């Protein structure tokens, strides 16, 4: 259901014709996972010179589409040797790399993080235009917004109190796309209420004093033993797991601010009745 919805949204975007001629479309290299997702969603395949090494990894929702495509390690040397017209970078790209790209005449599209879902939808036509496909980007943004409207909880529905955990102990407060997704799915985010903004976590003592109804966890779906063991080491998470209060959302649904985050919203919406404890 969710995967089909994602494919439908992306197919709608990819079916839109380009406004620029094929000979004027930029040749693109992406150096980060978020860039990979946007490039795969909105660019023509023959525009894509290379994707990052994470494009086919476990946290890429479009790993199947990326398989077999050239990959880069994000090094300055690789980019300088490429024929790219446009390099798509993430917010963590070193300043020195940006300076080198500018000095050698490369156009750079730096993907700044969006803190809410409406801002994320508004990015789609801007990114599409940078790739030479403004209509394609606009249609992807519209498709994302339409799905969010359909998933919006009805007025008066019980909003379970939830908290988000990553294997490193971090969370998601105000200003993060994860907080925005949790709110859009009809939950109240405990960290948004009492914790720090951003990606820091809520102290265990505060969680005990204000027990959530739902524990949303993500990025535990990998092969690292330390990630798999975190549920057992954290007594609150271990107890919540035994009580059926833990909801695992695949990390590939929200690795960054890309429309694929709607898949996380849908997973949360589907699970919400289980955390309502009979509340109206």
C-alpha positions, -999 to +999 in steps of 0.1 A: +000+000+000+026+026+011+052+015-015+025+016-042+016+052-031+052+063-034+056+048-068+024+065-080+036+099-068+069+095-084+054+082-116+032+112-118+062+135-115+083+115-140+055+115-166+055+153-168+074+166-199+105+187-195+104+223-205+140+225-216+154+208-246+172+175-240+205+191-252+202+219-226+194+197-195+222+198-169+243+167-163+241+160-126+262+144-099+248+139-064+271+136-034+246+127-006+216+104-001+190+132-001+204+145-034+202+110-047+165+108-039+157+141-055+178+133-086+162+099-091+127+114-085+130+144-109+159+141-134+160+121-166+182+090-163+206+102-190+211+134-170+225+114-140+263+111-142+267+096-107+250+092-073+265+089-038+276+056-023+245+056-002+222+055-031+218+017-030+222+014+008+196+003+033+183+038+040+176+046+004+139+043-005+149+043-042+178+018-040+162-004-067+161+025-091+197+034-083+212+000-088+236-002-117+241+036-119+276+051-114+285+061-078+309+086-064+326+089-030+320+126-027+356+135-033+366+168-049+389+149-073+361+128-086+338+158-092+366+178-109+372+149-133+335+146-141+315+163-168+289+174-144+271+207-150+254+206-116+266+191-083+239+184-058+252+186-022+238+183+013+239+206+043+269+187+057+291+194+027+324+208+038+329+245+030+362+238+013+345+216-012+320+243-020+348+268-026+366+244-049+335+237-069+328+274-073+364+281-083+363+256-111+330+268-124+306+240-112+271+250-105+260+237-070+226+229-057+229+228-019+198+211-004+189+230+028+169+211+054+132+219+055+117+220+090+081+214+080+061+195+054+047+225+036+082+239+031+093+205+019+065+203-007+074+238-018+110+227-025+100+202-052+093+227-080+124+246-072+146+215-074+127+203-105+135+237-121+172+233-113+171+200-131+153+214-161+119+199-151+098+225-133+065+210-141+077+176-129+088+191-096+055+209-092+035+178-097+056+159-072+049+186-046+012+186-054+011+148-051+029+149-017+005+175-004-026+156-016-014+125+002-009+144+034-044+159+032-058+124+028-038+112+058-047+141+081-065+130+113-101+140+117-109+167+142-112+155+178-093+123+172-071+112+202-035+122+196-013+097+214+018+111+232+048+098+214+086+100+216+112+092+190+144+073+195+174+065+173+200+039+182+225+066+193+200+078+218+191+109+198+155+121+193+136+146+172+123+179+185+109+210+169+125+221+137+130+185+124+112+168+096+106+138+119+087+160+144+067+174+115+058+138+103+048+127+138+025+157+141+010+152+107+002+116+116-019+127+146+005+123+175+018+147+201+056+146+202+068+146+238+102+161+228+084+190+211+066+196+243+093+193+270+126+185+253+153+203+233+147+213+196+166+196+169+181+161+170+191+159+207+173+135+229+151+138+260+167+127+293+155+093+305+142+108+338+119+131+319+105+103+298+098+083+330+080+113+346+059+119+315+054+084+300+045+083+263+018+061+249+040+053+218+077+049+213+086+056+177+120+041+168+139+042+136+173+032+121+173+000+142+168-019+110+204-024+102+231-050+108+250-033+135+248-052+168+249-020+188+217-007+171+199-040+177+209-041+213+198-006+222+162-017+228+174-041+255+199-017+271+174+011+275+151+000+303+123+023+293+124+011+257+127-025+268+096-022+289+077-004+262+087-031+237+074-058+260+041-039+264+037-035+226+042+003+227+071+004+202+065+013+166+095+008+143+094+031+112+120+020+085+148+045+084+145+047+046+111+065+050+127+097+065+165+098+059+162+135+050+136+160+038+123+144+007+086+135-002+093+099+008+086+111+043+049+107+035+056+069+038+066+075+074+034+095+080+013+067+066+030+041+088+023+062+118-013+068+108-019+031+104-005+023+138-022+052+157-053+032+168-031+008+187-018+036+209-051+053+217-060+031+247-097+033+238-096+071+238-121+088+214 
